[in-house]
Amino acid sequence: MLEQILPLLQKDASRGFIRNWFDLRDGRIAPDRRDIDPVRMAGLLPKLWLWEYVEARQDFRCRLAGEEICAVFGRNPRGTFLSHWVPSSVYATARARYRRVIEEPAICLASGNSYVEDNKQAWCERLIAPMTDGGDRPTVVFGLTAWHLPDYSPTRVDREETEARFFPLAR
């Protein structure tokens, strides 16, 4: 599957992320979040993020957001629920993608114009991959967003404009 995804990626950071995720996977359906080695991923850290699924709320809570993510949005989402982080017009799409990544499970590659701070948009390439949190089934989405900055488009965000492709993982 890695060979299917790599040719579709435009950003070096995206290629580094997906190679690292497959290495961490090591034959399992998904790696565990404790498998993340910050030293090994040092060059990617500013673009990385991690959201855990909170079943009681049917929502995702941010556990990690790299410096670039915080800079692009003008704040740190750590501890914030997805429903309070993304514009309401984007929430249903983002939540559905995250849920599919952990429930199917699958890897999601999304690219195109996406929301950023103050209802601006910028082109990005986003990879979303499942991870476990000590259990057998994925409950965490781990991802990388590689922005094409600073080309902001100051338009109101009415919906998520990235196109998403899913790559189901064999159980």
PyMOL commands that set and color helices and strands:
alter all, ss='L'
color gray80, all
select helices_A, chain A and resi 2-8+12-25+33-35+42-47+67-73+82-85+88-103+117-119
alter helices_A, ss='H'
color red, helices_A
select strands_A, chain A and resi 48-54+59-65+106-116+120-131+140-147+163-168
alter strands_A, ss='S'
color yellow, strands_A
deselect
rebuild
show_as cartoon
